[in-house]
Amino acid sequence: MSENRELLEATVKGLQEKIGQLNMDLKAKEQELEDVNKPVISNTVMNTINDAINYAVENYNFDKVDSYEFEFSIDYDNKIQAETINLTDTYELVEAIVINVEKQFKVIKDDNS
């Protein structure tokens, strides 16, 4: 009886390990499937894009008060607080980022566009 239990426990442990490995393999294959039609770029290109985005965001003028919507509330101490602050003029920020990224590359038109 004891041998039968140990055998079953060993089988269960082995199957659990197999399931764990299969789940890891499944996640890897799902990522491969997700990436299959994505264009490939090098780390150097990705770093260039990252630097261009960082530069555009760091040099964007976030001080324009007209670019925000504010919602205020009164807390329990009767203090007025800004509950939410939303950047409404996101188009200008996106445009600054895109322009700065495009400056880093020679952009060509695709055949299908």
KOLROKOL-560341 format. One line per field, with one value per residue (C-alpha): residue number from 1; z negated, y, x; residue in three letters. Coordinates in pm, whole numbers, padded with zeros to 5 digits. Layout:
REM KOLROKOL-560341
n: (NUM / ...)
z: (Z / ...)
y: (Y / ...)
x: (X / ...)
res: (ALA / ...)
END
This chain:
REM KOLROKOL-560341
n: (1 / 2 / 3 / 4 / 5 / 6 / 7 / 8 / 9 / 10 / 11 / 12 / 13 / 14 / 15 / 16 / 17 / 18 / 19 / 20 / 21 / 22 / 23 / 24 / 25 / 26 / 27 / 28 / 29 / 30 / 31 / 32 / 33 / 34 / 35 / 36 / 37 / 38 / 39 / 40 / 41 / 42 / 43 / 44 / 45 / 46 / 47 / 48 / 49 / 50 / 51 / 52 / 53 / 54 / 55 / 56 / 57 / 58 / 59 / 60 / 61 / 62 / 63 / 64 / 65 / 66 / 67 / 68 / 69 / 70 / 71 / 72 / 73 / 74 / 75 / 76 / 77 / 78 / 79 / 80 / 81 / 82 / 83 / 84 / 85 / 86 / 87 / 88 / 89 / 90 / 91 / 92 / 93 / 94 / 95 / 96 / 97 / 98 / 99 / 100 / 101 / 102 / 103 / 104 / 105 / 106 / 107 / 108 / 109 / 110 / 111 / 112 / 113)
z: (00000 / -00093 / 00230 / 00431 / 00265 / 00326 / 00688 / 00731 / 00562 / 00789 / 01094 / 00987 / 00927 / 01266 / 01440 / 01261 / 01378 / 01732 / 01716 / 01597 / 01888 / 02136 / 02003 / 02052 / 02406 / 02476 / 02364 / 02581 / 02886 / 02819 / 02814 / 03140 / 03297 / 03178 / 03319 / 03652 / 03865 / 03676 / 03857 / 03723 / 03598 / 03431 / 03076 / 03221 / 03406 / 03098 / 02887 / 03145 / 03133 / 02753 / 02737 / 02986 / 02781 / 02457 / 02615 / 02751 / 02417 / 02211 / 02436 / 02466 / 02295 / 02031 / 01874 / 02105 / 01867 / 02156 / 02245 / 01934 / 01785 / 01407 / 01173 / 00821 / 00501 / 00135 / -00109 / -00469 / -00597 / -00365 / -00148 / 00226 / 00418 / 00782 / 00810 / 01174 / 01424 / 01787 / 02071 / 02342 / 02611 / 02668 / 03045 / 03006 / 02785 / 03024 / 03319 / 03144 / 03075 / 03431 / 03588 / 03364 / 03442 / 03816 / 03804 / 03700 / 04010 / 04386 / 04429 / 04756 / 04880 / 04877 / 05206 / 05077 / 04948)
y: (00000 / 00240 / 00159 / 00226 / 00569 / 00663 / 00555 / 00767 / 01068 / 01033 / 01008 / 01317 / 01512 / 01407 / 01508 / 01844 / 01912 / 01813 / 02046 / 02327 / 02271 / 02250 / 02577 / 02747 / 02602 / 02720 / 03075 / 03080 / 02959 / 03209 / 03487 / 03355 / 03354 / 03710 / 03824 / 03636 / 03930 / 04207 / 04386 / 04307 / 04582 / 04569 / 04677 / 04974 / 05093 / 05037 / 05238 / 05518 / 05523 / 05516 / 05806 / 06007 / 05955 / 06045 / 06361 / 06466 / 06409 / 06575 / 06883 / 06910 / 07215 / 07070 / 07415 / 07526 / 07546 / 07546 / 07192 / 07039 / 06968 / 06979 / 06826 / 06956 / 06819 / 06915 / 06669 / 06605 / 06888 / 07134 / 07160 / 07193 / 06936 / 06855 / 06515 / 06454 / 06633 / 06526 / 06629 / 06722 / 06833 / 06493 / 06549 / 06800 / 06561 / 06269 / 06488 / 06601 / 06238 / 06122 / 06409 / 06346 / 05972 / 06036 / 06269 / 05972 / 05762 / 05771 / 05683 / 05520 / 05447 / 05087 / 04930 / 04868 / 05218)
x: (00000 / 00282 / 00469 / 00152 / 00111 / 00476 / 00445 / 00132 / 00297 / 00601 / 00375 / 00180 / 00502 / 00637 / 00316 / 00312 / 00667 / 00567 / 00265 / 00490 / 00728 / 00439 / 00296 / 00633 / 00655 / 00299 / 00379 / 00691 / 00496 / 00215 / 00476 / 00626 / 00280 / 00217 / 00553 / 00539 / 00419 / 00595 / 00875 / 01220 / 01451 / 01787 / 01868 / 02055 / 01745 / 01528 / 01772 / 01763 / 01383 / 01386 / 01634 / 01426 / 01109 / 01286 / 01427 / 01085 / 00909 / 01182 / 01176 / 00797 / 00647 / 00416 / 00369 / 00084 / -00212 / -00462 / -00353 / -00509 / -00849 / -00871 / -01127 / -01124 / -01271 / -01287 / -01136 / -01241 / -01021 / -01204 / -00895 / -00940 / -00740 / -00691 / -00854 / -00765 / -00546 / -00587 / -00359 / -00610 / -00366 / -00207 / -00193 / 00092 / 00290 / 00239 / 00334 / 00654 / 00747 / 00673 / 00866 / 01164 / 01163 / 01128 / 01432 / 01643 / 01568 / 01542 / 01175 / 01071 / 00722 / 00603 / 00501 / 00151 / 00082)
res: (MET / SER / GLU / ASN / ARG / GLU / LEU / LEU / GLU / ALA / THR / VAL / LYS / GLY / LEU / GLN / GLU / LYS / ILE / GLY / GLN / LEU / ASN / MET / ASP / LEU / LYS / ALA / LYS / GLU / GLN / GLU / LEU / GLU / ASP / VAL / ASN / LYS / PRO / VAL / ILE / SER / ASN / THR / VAL / MET / ASN / THR / ILE / ASN / ASP / ALA / ILE / ASN / TYR / ALA / VAL / GLU / ASN / TYR / ASN / PHE / ASP / LYS / VAL / ASP / SER / TYR / GLU / PHE / GLU / PHE / SER / ILE / ASP / TYR / ASP / ASN / LYS / ILE / GLN / ALA / GLU / THR / ILE / ASN / LEU / THR / ASP / THR / TYR / GLU / LEU / VAL / GLU / ALA / ILE / VAL / ILE / ASN / VAL / GLU / LYS / GLN / PHE / LYS / VAL / ILE / LYS / ASP / ASP / ASN / SER)
END
